[in-house]
Every structure is written in C-alpha cells, then in structure tokens.
Amino acid sequence: MRTSGQKINASLKNQIIKSLAKVLVAFKNINDADKFLRDFYTESELETFSKRLAIAYWLKKGRSYTNIRDNLKVSSATVAAVQSMMEKTSFQRALKELEADEWASLWEKRIKKIIK
C-alpha cells in the first residue's frame, strides 16, 4: 500500500494512532492480536516493526551491532536508530514486558521439570 506522501492534520493523526492503539489493547489474547497484525500490516511492514523491537531486546541483552546486523539483516544505522529510541519510557516498558515474559517462560519450564 502506498501513501500520497501528503501530511495530514496533526490532531487527526493523533486520533487515528490512538484508534489503532485501542484496537490492539482490546484483543483478549496473543493469537487474536497476532492474526490482526498479520492481516492488517503488509509482511514487510510487520517485519520492520518487529525487527525494531528485536533489535532493542538484543541490545539490552548485550549483543553487538555486528551480531544484530548479521542475524536480523539490518543496517548499523538502523541498530543505532533503535538504540536511541531505547531511552524513551514507552520503549523501556515494552522491553520490561518482554523480559517478564521471558522470565515467566523460564520458570514455567523449570516448574514442569520439577513436577515430572
């Protein structure tokens, strides 16, 4: 999908972004949200946004620019741009959410081993 390249009114832009955020928050489970994202975004758009989060996550885990660049097939400039985004509060919150999910998955596996 192509856009005209023309800028829309800032107030309208904020409204439609909030509408998208409301839709995402309304999903009751991960599978429904995943399906929506795959249906709504083009494959390329979804990959681009997903890579940003992956870059931030791997940077936080201490991976090098080279490792991230080679594995995610992104430029060093993209990694640097994402690194600067990581200072934003909302980005930090998203990373904490990913870390919490990782922690929960780790403990779920450990508990399953103990129960068996």
C-alpha positions in Angstrom: 0.0 0.0 0.0 1.3 3.4 -0.9 0.5 6.7 0.7 0.3 10.0 -1.0 3.2 11.5 0.9 1.0 14.4 2.0 0.9 15.2 5.7 -2.5 15.0 7.5 -3.6 17.3 10.2 -1.6 16.6 13.5 -4.8 16.3 15.5 -6.3 13.8 13.1 -3.0 11.9 13.0 -3.0 11.6 16.8 -6.7 10.4 16.7 -6.1 7.6 14.2 -2.9 6.5 16.0 -4.9 6.2 19.3 -7.6 4.3 17.5 -5.0 1.7 16.4 -3.7 1.5 19.9 -7.2 1.0 21.3 -7.8 -1.9 18.8 -4.5 -3.6 19.9 -5.4 -3.2 23.6 -8.8 -4.7 23.0 -7.6 -8.1 21.9 -8.1 -10.7 24.6 -5.3 -13.0 23.7 -2.0 -13.1 21.8 -3.3 -15.3 19.0 -6.1 -12.8 18.1 -3.6 -9.9 18.2 -1.1 -11.8 16.1 -3.8 -12.6 13.5 -4.9 -8.9 13.4 -1.3 -7.7 12.9 -0.7 -10.2 10.1 -3.9 -9.3 8.4 -3.6 -5.5 8.9 0.1 -4.9 8.0 1.9 -6.0 4.9 4.5 -8.6 5.5 7.2 -6.0 5.0 5.6 -3.5 7.5 5.2 -6.1 10.2 8.8 -7.4 9.8 10.1 -3.8 10.0 8.2 -3.0 13.2 9.0 -6.4 14.7 12.7 -6.1 13.9 12.8 -2.8 15.8 11.7 -4.5 19.0 14.1 -7.4 18.4 17.0 -5.0 17.9 16.2 -3.2 21.2 15.8 -6.5 23.1 19.1 -7.9 21.8 20.9 -4.6 22.5 19.6 -4.8 26.1 20.9 -8.3 26.3 24.3 -7.1 25.3 24.6 -8.3 21.7 26.9 -6.5 19.4 25.9 -4.3 16.5 27.5 -6.8 14.2 25.6 -9.8 15.6 22.3 -7.9 15.4 23.1 -6.6 11.9 24.0 -10.1 10.6 21.2 -12.0 12.2 18.3 -9.6 11.6 19.6 -8.4 8.2 19.5 -4.7 9.2 22.0 -1.9 8.8 24.2 -0.5 11.5 22.3 2.8 11.1 19.1 1.0 11.9 20.6 -0.5 15.0 21.9 2.9 16.1 18.5 4.5 15.5 16.8 1.9 17.6 19.4 2.3 20.3 18.5 6.0 20.6 14.8 5.0 20.8 15.5 2.8 23.8 15.8 5.8 26.1 12.1 6.5 25.7 9.9 5.4 28.6 7.4 3.5 26.5 10.3 1.6 24.8 11.7 0.7 28.2 8.3 -0.5 29.3 8.0 -2.7 26.2 11.4 -4.3 26.9 10.4 -4.9 30.5 7.3 -6.7 29.2 9.4 -8.9 27.0 11.8 -9.7 29.9 8.9 -10.5 32.2 7.5 -12.9 29.6 11.0 -14.5 29.2 11.3 -14.9 32.9 7.8 -16.4 33.2 8.6 -18.9 30.4 11.9 -19.9 32.0 10.2 -20.6 35.4 7.3 -22.4 33.7 9.8 -24.8 32.2 11.7 -25.3 35.5 8.4 -26.0 37.3 7.3 -28.5 34.7 10.6 -30.3 35.2 10.2 -30.5 38.9 6.6 -31.7 38.7 7.5 -34.6 36.3 
